[in-house]
Amino acid sequence: MKDKIVMIISEVANLQGDILNIPNLISARYLDSFTTLMLINSLEMEFGIQFDFGDDLIENLDSVDRIEALIKGHLAI
């Protein structure tokens, strides 16, 4: 799952390198507001889930590990 998340981030944000180990994708401004919305849409489409815009969504999109946990939580519902 992490490889798929990294691929999506790379495509959406045009990032290269060790995306897996970037601890602060949004707060360090690797992703701006537009690319964050694109990331949300791409993740929802890829994994067949729907995120709620509450529940600290942006905070949970700040690293690959947090994104993976967020997706797993939605898939478990």
C-alpha positions, 0 to 999 in steps of 0.5 A: 500500500505504501508504494501505491501512496508514494506513487500517487504523491509523486504523480500529484505533487511532481515530487521525486526522491525519498517521499516515504521518509518525508515527515511533513508533506503539508506542513513543510510545504511539499504539498500546497492546498491545490495538490493536497486536494488532488491527493485527497481525490486520487487516494479516494479514487484509488482505494474506493474510500471517502474522507471526511473533511473533519477528523484532522484530515490534513494532519493525517495527510502529512506523511506516508505512514499517516496516510496509510493508517488513515486509509486502513482505518477507512477500509476497516469500516 
